[in-house]
Amino acid sequence: MKVETGTLKPGEARCPAESTQDIIALDRVKAPSWAASENYEYLGSEDISKSRYVDPEFARGEFNRMWSRTWQMACREEHIPEVGDYYVYDIGQYSFIVTRCDDDEIRAYFNACLHRGTKLKPSGTAGFAMNLKCPFHGWTWKLDGSLKEIPEKWDFAHTEGRNMCLPEARVARLGGFVWINMDADAPSLEDYLGEEALSHLKAWKLEDRYIYLHVQKSYPANWKLTMEAFMEAYHVGDTHPQVAPANGDVNSQYDVYGSHVNRFISTLGVVSPKLRDKYSEADIIENFTLGDSSSLGGTKPKLKEGERARQVMADMFREMFETATNADLRNVSDTELLDTYSYTFFPNLFLFPGISLPMIYRFRPDARDHRRTIFEVMFMRPRPRDGSAVETAEVQILGDHQSFAEAEGMDPGFGIILDQDTDNLFAQQEGIEASAKPGLTLADYQEIRIRHFEQAIDRYMAMEPKLPDMKELQRK
């Protein structure tokens, strides 16, 4: 409903079309409570300072104040299914060996020898080892972190009585993810996420999925700019025009939950409100099918009189996914089958819990260049119902010149969408550095996730620097 100009308070303006909740309320199989809700909060209209994206001192402050205090997803439990399996998680200059040291115990050790500091395991690796041995001089630790051996121990009598256990980050397990935090004084993961966001995460049962495709690419842009490119649907019309005929972009829904979680819901199977004079319900079907290479196997359903294209698509997706997964999806809502649900878990994790494209995005700053970001895309699918073992995908690392569409197993159409966002990032990083304007101007509603995210950054940047304390992080 349109409202006369000047009668709205800041943050109240919305696209003059049906809302996301109006759209999903018409679905045949109704949405669960975590989807059929709204939680927007107006957080101000001030510009965001550009210095946070271009100043190397700001980046150094993030490592000393923010990364050392926050909960981060280090890996999935299926990355380390057996005792002795390990996965190395790097965040800037910090590095951790996340290892399963017992059937139901996972620990995360700072990846540095206590002798002369050599990394115990190379960055970006995973594998199996029943001991953690330094490749330089052979100092060795057991999986429980206790010191096993010092070669030529007679020359280190002065270490007797010292605590020589490997320092540990805190570990929490939730949703099939292994989370770590370097700060011994940080709140629990549950308190950090907050009750409502935690209830959403538990409802998705992501522990019942596994990663079948993992692709990584480095971007020439600050990590925050790279994340923010995926926080709104405002850019869809100009950046991804090929999807607009079947995407409710400008009437997407935006929500914030506490200090560390936000989301948007973008509906599919509807025409963008900006294009309703150009496209019909039948055009939505055409856009989804895209010939013989469509996600629906080349089928082109016919709309009956009065039918919604969105409902036809939901019914077809349900049938397709039931066949593919040998599962009964009668009670899974239409919105879970069709729509994009994107959650940001501060500082660097996106979760997409939908049925049609369940994904994980992870963003990590390059410690050597504040203008570069390591971006990972991981695709999930349900675990086999018979409980058989799954093989978690190894990461494919693309070069700067490569398209995401080149990754083995990547849907070419989705790869192109990721490439389109990449092109924007090239221009945005360079434009911000060239700009005479000292800040970035954000929409009150459609870009609320960016403001929420940057305000969280500001809260940590206002704290005193806090580097990991080895005495606090070594087990007694």
VEXDREN-2710 file (C-alpha; in Angstrom, 1 decimal):
% VEXDREN-2710
k/r/px/py/pz
1/MET/0.0/0.0/0.0
2/LYS/1.3/3.4/-0.9
3/VAL/1.7/6.0/1.8
4/GLU/1.9/9.7/1.2
5/THR/5.4/11.2/1.1
6/GLY/6.4/12.8/4.4
7/THR/4.1/10.6/6.6
8/LEU/6.6/7.9/7.3
9/LYS/9.2/7.7/10.1
10/PRO/12.8/6.7/9.2
11/GLY/13.0/3.1/8.4
12/GLU/9.2/2.6/7.8
13/ALA/9.3/3.0/3.9
14/ARG/8.7/-0.2/2.0
15/CYS/8.3/-1.2/-1.7
16/PRO/4.8/-0.2/-2.7
17/ALA/3.8/-3.8/-3.5
18/GLU/2.9/-6.9/-1.6
19/SER/5.5/-7.9/1.1
20/THR/7.5/-11.1/1.4
21/GLN/5.1/-12.2/4.1
22/ASP/2.1/-11.4/1.9
23/ILE/3.6/-13.6/-0.8
24/ILE/4.4/-16.7/1.3
25/ALA/1.1/-16.4/3.1
26/LEU/-0.6/-17.5/-0.1
27/ASP/1.5/-20.7/-0.4
28/ARG/-0.3/-24.0/-0.2
29/VAL/2.1/-25.6/2.3
30/LYS/2.5/-22.9/5.0
31/ALA/5.8/-21.5/6.3
32/PRO/7.3/-22.5/9.7
33/SER/7.4/-19.9/12.4
34/TRP/11.1/-19.0/11.8
35/ALA/10.1/-18.0/8.2
36/ALA/6.7/-16.5/8.9
37/SER/8.1/-13.7/11.1
38/GLU/9.7/-10.2/10.8
39/ASN/12.3/-8.6/13.0
40/TYR/13.4/-5.3/11.4
41/GLU/15.0/-2.6/13.5
42/TYR/15.8/1.0/12.3
43/LEU/19.5/1.6/13.2
44/GLY/20.1/5.1/11.9
45/SER/20.8/6.8/8.5
46/GLU/24.3/8.1/8.9
47/ASP/26.9/7.4/6.2
48/ILE/29.4/4.6/6.8
49/SER/33.0/5.9/6.8
50/LYS/35.0/4.7/3.8
51/SER/38.2/4.4/5.9
52/ARG/37.2/1.0/7.2
53/TYR/37.6/-0.4/3.7
54/VAL/40.8/1.3/2.6
55/ASP/42.9/1.9/5.8
56/PRO/45.4/-0.8/6.6
57/GLU/45.5/0.4/10.2
58/PHE/41.8/-0.3/10.5
59/ALA/42.4/-3.9/9.2
60/ARG/45.2/-4.4/11.8
61/GLY/42.7/-3.2/14.5
62/GLU/40.2/-5.8/13.4
63/PHE/42.7/-8.6/14.0
64/ASN/43.6/-7.2/17.5
65/ARG/40.1/-6.3/18.6
66/MET/37.5/-8.2/16.7
67/TRP/38.8/-11.5/15.2
68/SER/40.4/-12.4/18.5
69/ARG/37.1/-12.1/20.3
70/THR/34.4/-13.6/18.0
71/TRP/33.0/-17.1/17.3
72/GLN/33.9/-18.3/13.9
73/MET/33.0/-21.5/11.9
74/ALA/36.3/-23.3/11.5
75/CYS/35.0/-26.5/9.8
76/ARG/32.2/-29.0/9.6
77/GLU/32.2/-32.1/11.8
78/GLU/32.2/-34.3/8.7
79/HIS/35.6/-32.7/7.9
80/ILE/37.1/-34.6/10.9
81/PRO/34.9/-37.7/11.3
82/GLU/37.6/-40.0/12.9
83/VAL/39.9/-39.7/15.8
84/GLY/43.1/-38.2/14.5
85/ASP/41.5/-36.3/11.6
86/TYR/42.4/-32.6/11.6
87/TYR/41.5/-29.5/9.6
88/VAL/43.6/-26.3/9.6
89/TYR/41.6/-23.1/9.8
90/ASP/43.4/-19.8/9.1
91/ILE/42.1/-16.3/9.9
92/GLY/44.6/-13.6/9.0
93/GLN/47.8/-14.3/10.9
94/TYR/46.1/-16.8/13.2
95/SER/46.0/-20.5/12.4
96/PHE/44.4/-23.4/14.2
97/ILE/44.6/-27.2/14.0
98/VAL/41.0/-28.4/14.6
99/THR/41.3/-32.1/15.5
100/ARG/39.1/-34.9/16.8
101/CYS/41.0/-36.2/19.8
102/ASP/38.4/-38.6/21.0
103/ASP/35.1/-40.0/19.6
104/ASP/33.1/-37.1/21.0
105/GLU/35.8/-34.5/21.7
106/ILE/37.1/-31.9/19.3
107/ARG/39.9/-29.4/20.2
108/ALA/41.4/-26.4/18.3
109/TYR/45.1/-25.8/18.9
110/PHE/47.1/-22.7/18.0
111/ASN/49.1/-23.9/15.0
112/ALA/52.5/-23.1/16.2
113/CYS/55.3/-25.1/17.8
114/LEU/56.2/-24.0/21.4
115/HIS/59.9/-24.3/20.5
116/ARG/60.6/-21.7/17.8
117/GLY/57.2/-21.1/16.4
118/THR/57.1/-23.2/13.2
119/LYS/53.6/-24.1/12.0
120/LEU/52.8/-27.7/13.0
121/LYS/50.6/-28.2/10.0
122/PRO/50.6/-26.3/6.7
123/SER/47.9/-23.7/6.2
124/GLY/44.8/-24.8/4.3
125/THR/45.4/-28.5/4.8
126/ALA/43.4/-31.4/6.3
127/GLY/44.5/-34.9/7.1
128/PHE/45.1/-37.6/9.7
129/ALA/47.7/-37.7/12.4
130/MET/47.8/-39.3/15.8
131/ASN/50.5/-36.9/17.0
132/LEU/51.2/-33.2/16.2
133/LYS/54.9/-33.1/15.2
134/CYS/56.9/-30.0/14.3
135/PRO/58.6/-30.5/10.9
136/PHE/61.6/-28.4/12.0
137/HIS/63.0/-30.0/15.1
138/GLY/60.6/-32.8/15.8
139/TRP/58.9/-31.5/19.0
140/THR/55.7/-33.6/19.3
141/TRP/52.4/-33.3/21.1
142/LYS/49.7/-35.9/21.7
143/LEU/46.1/-35.3/20.4
144/ASP/45.1/-34.2/23.9
145/GLY/47.6/-31.3/23.5
146/SER/50.1/-32.6/26.1
147/LEU/53.8/-32.7/25.2
148/LYS/55.0/-36.1/24.1
149/GLU/58.6/-35.6/23.1
150/ILE/61.4/-33.1/22.9
151/PRO/64.4/-34.5/20.9
152/GLU/67.6/-34.0/22.8
153/LYS/65.6/-33.3/26.0
154/TRP/68.8/-33.1/28.0
155/ASP/69.4/-29.6/26.6
156/PHE/66.0/-28.3/27.7
157/ALA/66.1/-29.0/31.5
158/HIS/64.9/-25.4/32.0
159/THR/61.5/-26.4/30.6
160/GLU/60.8/-28.8/33.5
161/GLY/57.8/-27.7/35.5
162/ARG/56.6/-25.4/32.7
163/ASN/53.1/-26.0/31.2
164/MET/54.1/-27.1/27.7
165/CYS/50.6/-28.1/26.5
166/LEU/49.5/-26.6/23.2
167/PRO/47.4/-23.5/23.8
168/GLU/43.8/-24.0/22.7
169/ALA/41.0/-21.9/21.4
170/ARG/37.5/-22.5/22.8
171/VAL/35.4/-24.9/20.8
172/ALA/31.6/-25.2/20.4
173/ARG/29.6/-27.6/18.2
174/LEU/26.3/-26.6/16.8
175/GLY/24.3/-27.5/13.7
176/GLY/27.1/-29.8/12.5
177/PHE/29.6/-26.9/12.6
178/VAL/32.7/-26.6/14.7
179/TRP/33.1/-23.0/16.0
180/ILE/36.1/-21.6/17.7
181/ASN/36.9/-18.5/19.8
182/MET/40.3/-17.2/20.9
183/ASP/38.9/-15.2/23.8
184/ALA/38.7/-17.1/27.1
185/ASP/36.3/-14.4/28.4
186/ALA/33.9/-14.3/25.5
187/PRO/30.2/-15.3/26.0
188/SER/29.1/-18.8/25.1
189/LEU/28.2/-19.4/21.5
190/GLU/24.5/-19.7/22.5
191/ASP/24.6/-16.3/24.2
192/TYR/26.6/-14.8/21.3
193/LEU/24.0/-15.8/18.8
194/GLY/21.0/-15.1/20.9
195/GLU/17.9/-17.1/21.6
196/GLU/15.8/-16.4/18.5
197/ALA/18.7/-16.9/16.0
198/LEU/19.7/-20.0/17.9
199/SER/16.1/-21.4/17.5
200/HIS/16.3/-20.9/13.8
201/LEU/19.6/-22.7/13.4
202/LYS/18.4/-25.6/15.4
203/ALA/15.2/-25.9/13.4
204/TRP/17.2/-26.3/10.1
205/LYS/18.9/-29.5/11.3
206/LEU/22.0/-28.7/9.3
207/GLU/23.8/-31.5/11.2
208/ASP/21.9/-33.8/8.8
209/ARG/23.7/-32.4/5.8
210/TYR/27.2/-32.5/4.4
211/ILE/29.3/-30.5/2.0
212/TYR/29.4/-32.0/-1.5
213/LEU/31.0/-29.1/-3.4
214/HIS/33.5/-26.5/-2.0
215/VAL/35.0/-23.7/-4.2
216/GLN/37.3/-20.9/-3.1
217/LYS/38.4/-17.8/-4.9
218/SER/40.3/-14.7/-3.8
219/TYR/38.8/-11.3/-4.5
220/PRO/40.7/-7.9/-4.9
221/ALA/38.5/-6.2/-2.4
222/ASN/38.3/-5.6/1.3
223/TRP/36.6/-8.5/3.1
224/LYS/33.7/-6.3/4.4
225/LEU/32.9/-5.0/0.9
226/THR/32.9/-8.6/-0.4
227/MET/30.5/-9.7/2.3
228/GLU/28.2/-6.8/1.9
229/ALA/27.8/-7.5/-1.9
230/PHE/25.7/-10.5/-0.8
231/MET/23.7/-8.8/2.0
232/GLU/20.9/-7.2/-0.1
233/ALA/18.8/-7.9/-3.1
234/TYR/18.7/-4.2/-4.1
235/HIS/21.4/-4.9/-6.7
236/VAL/19.6/-7.7/-8.5
237/GLY/17.9/-5.6/-11.1
238/ASP/21.1/-4.1/-12.5
239/THR/23.7/-6.7/-11.6
240/HIS/21.7/-9.9/-12.3
241/PRO/19.0/-8.9/-14.8
242/GLN/18.6/-12.5/-16.0
243/VAL/16.9/-13.5/-12.7
244/ALA/14.6/-10.4/-12.2
245/PRO/11.7/-11.9/-14.1
246/ALA/11.2/-14.5/-11.4
247/ASN/12.6/-12.8/-8.3
248/GLY/11.0/-10.6/-5.8
249/ASP/14.1/-8.4/-5.4
250/VAL/12.9/-5.0/-4.1
251/ASN/10.3/-6.4/-1.9
252/SER/12.6/-8.8/-0.1
253/GLN/12.5/-8.9/3.7
254/TYR/15.3/-7.8/6.0
255/ASP/15.6/-8.7/9.7
256/VAL/18.1/-8.3/12.5
257/TYR/18.6/-10.5/15.6
258/GLY/20.6/-9.2/18.5
259/SER/24.1/-8.0/17.8
260/HIS/25.5/-10.9/15.7
261/VAL/22.8/-12.3/13.3
262/ASN/20.8/-10.8/10.5
263/ARG/19.0/-12.2/7.4
264/PHE/17.0/-11.5/4.3
265/ILE/14.3/-13.5/2.6
266/SER/14.0/-13.1/-1.2
267/THR/11.1/-14.8/-2.9
268/LEU/11.2/-16.7/-6.1
269/GLY/8.5/-17.6/-8.5
270/VAL/7.2/-14.0/-8.6
271/VAL/8.0/-11.1/-10.9
272/SER/10.0/-8.2/-9.6
273/PRO/7.6/-5.3/-8.8
274/LYS/9.7/-3.2/-11.1
275/LEU/8.9/-5.4/-14.1
276/ARG/5.3/-6.3/-13.8
277/ASP/4.3/-4.3/-16.9
278/LYS/6.8/-6.4/-18.9
279/TYR/6.4/-10.0/-17.6
280/SER/3.5/-12.3/-17.0
281/GLU/3.0/-15.4/-14.8
282/ALA/3.9/-17.5/-17.8
283/ASP/7.2/-15.6/-18.2
284/ILE/8.1/-16.7/-14.7
285/ILE/7.9/-20.3/-15.8
286/GLU/9.9/-19.6/-18.9
287/ASN/12.6/-17.9/-16.8
288/PHE/12.9/-20.9/-14.4
289/THR/13.1/-23.4/-17.2
290/LEU/15.6/-21.7/-19.5
291/GLY/15.4/-24.5/-22.1
292/ASP/16.8/-28.0/-21.9
293/SER/19.5/-27.0/-19.3
294/SER/17.0/-25.8/-16.7
295/SER/17.0/-26.8/-13.0
296/LEU/13.7/-28.5/-13.8
297/GLY/15.2/-30.9/-16.3
298/GLY/13.9/-29.1/-19.3
299/THR/10.2/-29.5/-18.4
300/LYS/7.9/-26.6/-19.1
301/PRO/4.7/-26.8/-17.1
302/LYS/1.6/-25.1/-18.4
303/LEU/-0.3/-22.7/-16.2
304/LYS/-4.0/-23.3/-15.8
305/GLU/-6.5/-20.5/-15.5
306/GLY/-5.9/-18.6/-12.3
307/GLU/-2.9/-20.6/-11.2
308/ARG/0.1/-18.8/-9.6
309/ALA/3.4/-19.6/-11.3
310/ARG/5.0/-19.7/-7.8
311/GLN/2.7/-22.5/-6.7
312/VAL/3.4/-24.5/-9.9
313/MET/7.1/-24.1/-9.3
314/ALA/6.9/-25.1/-5.6
315/ASP/4.9/-28.3/-6.6
316/MET/7.5/-29.2/-9.2
317/PHE/10.4/-28.5/-6.9
318/ARG/8.8/-30.7/-4.3
319/GLU/8.5/-33.6/-6.7
320/MET/12.0/-33.2/-8.1
321/PHE/13.6/-33.1/-4.6
322/GLU/11.6/-36.0/-3.3
323/THR/12.8/-38.1/-6.3
324/ALA/16.4/-36.9/-5.9
325/THR/16.6/-37.5/-2.1
326/ASN/14.2/-40.3/-1.7
327/ALA/12.5/-38.2/1.0
328/ASP/8.9/-37.3/1.9
329/LEU/8.7/-33.5/1.6
330/ARG/4.9/-33.2/1.8
331/ASN/5.2/-31.1/5.0
332/VAL/8.1/-29.0/3.9
333/SER/6.8/-25.5/3.2
334/ASP/6.8/-24.0/-0.3
335/THR/8.9/-21.1/0.9
336/GLU/11.7/-23.5/2.1
337/LEU/11.6/-25.2/-1.3
338/LEU/11.7/-22.0/-3.4
339/ASP/13.0/-18.9/-1.6
340/THR/16.4/-17.6/-0.7
341/TYR/17.0/-17.4/3.1
342/SER/20.3/-15.8/3.8
343/TYR/21.6/-15.4/7.4
344/THR/24.8/-13.6/8.4
345/PHE/26.4/-15.0/11.5
346/PHE/29.0/-12.3/12.5
347/PRO/31.7/-11.9/11.7
348/ASN/32.2/-13.9/8.5
349/LEU/29.6/-16.7/7.9
350/PHE/26.5/-16.8/5.7
351/LEU/24.1/-19.7/5.9
352/PHE/21.5/-20.4/3.3
353/PRO/19.3/-23.1/4.9
354/GLY/16.7/-23.5/2.0
355/ILE/16.0/-26.9/0.4
356/SER/16.7/-25.9/-3.2
357/LEU/20.1/-24.3/-2.7
358/PRO/21.5/-25.0/0.8
359/MET/24.8/-23.2/0.9
360/ILE/27.5/-21.8/3.2
361/TYR/29.6/-18.7/2.4
362/ARG/32.7/-17.9/4.4
363/PHE/34.8/-14.7/4.0
364/ARG/38.3/-14.3/5.4
365/PRO/40.6/-11.3/5.1
366/ASP/44.0/-11.7/3.6
367/ALA/46.5/-10.9/6.4
368/ARG/49.0/-9.5/3.9
369/ASP/46.7/-7.3/1.9
370/HIS/43.6/-5.5/3.4
371/ARG/42.3/-5.2/-0.2
372/ARG/41.9/-8.9/-0.7
373/THR/39.4/-11.4/0.5
374/ILE/39.3/-15.2/0.5
375/PHE/35.8/-16.2/-0.4
376/GLU/34.5/-19.8/-0.1
377/VAL/31.2/-21.3/-1.3
378/MET/30.1/-24.6/0.0
379/PHE/27.1/-26.5/-1.1
380/MET/25.3/-29.0/1.1
381/ARG/23.0/-31.9/0.6
382/PRO/21.1/-34.3/3.0
383/ARG/23.1/-37.2/4.4
384/PRO/22.0/-40.7/3.2
385/ARG/18.9/-41.9/5.0
386/ASP/20.6/-45.3/5.6
387/GLY/23.4/-43.7/7.6
388/SER/26.1/-44.7/5.2
389/ALA/29.4/-42.7/5.1
390/VAL/29.7/-39.5/3.1
391/GLU/32.7/-38.0/1.4
392/THR/33.1/-34.4/2.2
393/ALA/34.3/-32.4/-0.8
394/GLU/37.9/-31.1/-1.0
395/VAL/38.2/-27.4/-1.8
396/GLN/38.7/-26.3/-5.4
397/ILE/40.8/-23.1/-5.5
398/LEU/40.2/-20.9/-8.5
399/GLY/42.6/-18.3/-9.9
400/ASP/41.7/-14.6/-10.2
401/HIS/41.2/-15.0/-13.9
402/GLN/38.8/-18.0/-13.6
403/SER/35.1/-18.0/-13.6
404/PHE/33.1/-19.7/-10.8
405/ALA/31.4/-21.5/-13.7
406/GLU/34.7/-23.3/-14.3
407/ALA/34.6/-25.1/-11.0
408/GLU/33.8/-28.8/-11.4
409/GLY/30.3/-29.5/-10.3
410/MET/29.2/-25.9/-10.2
411/ASP/25.9/-24.9/-11.8
412/PRO/27.0/-22.7/-14.7
413/GLY/24.1/-20.2/-14.2
414/PHE/24.9/-19.8/-10.6
415/GLY/28.6/-19.4/-11.4
416/ILE/27.8/-16.5/-13.7
417/ILE/25.8/-14.8/-10.9
418/LEU/28.9/-15.0/-8.6
419/ASP/31.1/-13.7/-11.4
420/GLN/28.7/-10.7/-11.8
421/ASP/29.2/-9.8/-8.2
422/THR/32.9/-10.1/-8.6
423/ASP/32.9/-7.5/-11.4
424/ASN/31.1/-5.0/-9.1
425/LEU/33.8/-5.6/-6.4
426/PHE/36.6/-4.6/-8.7
427/ALA/35.0/-1.3/-9.4
428/GLN/33.8/-0.7/-5.9
429/GLN/37.1/-1.1/-4.1
430/GLU/38.8/1.2/-6.7
431/GLY/35.9/3.7/-6.6
432/ILE/35.9/4.0/-2.8
433/GLU/39.6/4.8/-2.8
434/ALA/39.2/7.3/-5.6
435/SER/36.1/9.0/-4.1
436/ALA/36.1/12.5/-2.6
437/LYS/33.1/11.5/-0.5
438/PRO/34.2/10.3/2.9
439/GLY/31.4/7.8/3.4
440/LEU/29.0/5.3/1.9
441/THR/25.2/6.1/1.9
442/LEU/22.9/3.2/2.8
443/ALA/19.2/2.5/2.4
444/ASP/17.3/2.4/5.7
445/TYR/15.6/-0.9/4.9
446/GLN/17.1/-2.7/2.0
447/GLU/20.7/-2.3/3.3
448/ILE/20.0/-2.7/7.0
449/ARG/22.1/-5.8/7.1
450/ILE/25.1/-3.8/6.1
451/ARG/24.5/-1.2/8.7
452/HIS/23.9/-3.9/11.4
453/PHE/27.1/-5.6/10.4
454/GLU/29.2/-2.5/10.4
455/GLN/27.8/-1.4/13.8
456/ALA/29.0/-4.8/15.2
457/ILE/32.4/-4.0/13.8
458/ASP/32.4/-0.6/15.4
459/ARG/31.5/-2.1/18.8
460/TYR/34.6/-4.4/18.7
461/MET/36.8/-1.6/17.3
462/ALA/35.9/0.5/20.3
463/MET/37.3/-2.1/22.7
464/GLU/40.9/-2.3/23.9
465/PRO/43.1/-4.6/21.8
466/LYS/43.1/-8.1/23.0
467/LEU/45.5/-10.7/21.7
468/PRO/45.3/-14.3/22.7
469/ASP/46.8/-15.0/26.2
470/MET/48.8/-18.2/26.1
471/LYS/48.5/-18.7/29.9
472/GLU/44.7/-18.4/29.7
473/LEU/44.5/-20.8/26.7
474/GLN/46.9/-23.6/27.9
475/ARG/45.2/-26.4/29.8
476/LYS/46.4/-26.8/33.3
END
